[in-house]
Amino acid sequence: MLGGLYGPAIAGASAASSEDDIKASMKSFTKVLAVVEDNFAEKVTPDKTIYKGAIPGMARTLDPHTSFFDPKDFQLLREDQKGHYYGVGMTVAPRGGIRS
């Protein structure tokens, strides 16, 4: 009975803690990104830092077989995958009176 009374409160606290962790991580990430943007030798674009660096790096850390495509690369992939397949025009038939 105590579990029924206190269980939801514990689950709610855990969810809040997880949300707080995510917010803290996002805050850290944006601070690091700001430092990189301010101090990098060349101009840093969000496309390069987010789509080419941060997201693929996180995905590789979690699973080395995961690939991330930014919106432009994903569109190119989809275009490459669209194809038309045609037959070669063959007919299979007995030849020269040979029958099986």
C-alpha positions, 0 to 999 in steps of 0.5 A: 500500500505504501508503494501505491502512495509513494511510488508516483511521487518517486517516479515524478521526482525521477522524471523531474531529475531527468529533465533537470539533467537534460536542461543542465546538459543543454546549458553546458553544450550552448556554453561550449558552442559559444566559446567555440564560435567566439574563439575559433580561427574561422567563421563557425556556422551552425550547420557545420558545428551541429550537423557535421560535428555535435550530432554525428559525434554523439551518435558515434559515441552511442553506437559506432554503426549509426549514421546521421545525415543533415537535411541536405545530405539526407535529401541527396541520399533520397534522390540517389535511392529513387531509381527505376528498375527495368527488365533486360528483355529475356525469355526463357524457353526450350531450344532446339528440341531439347525438352526436360 
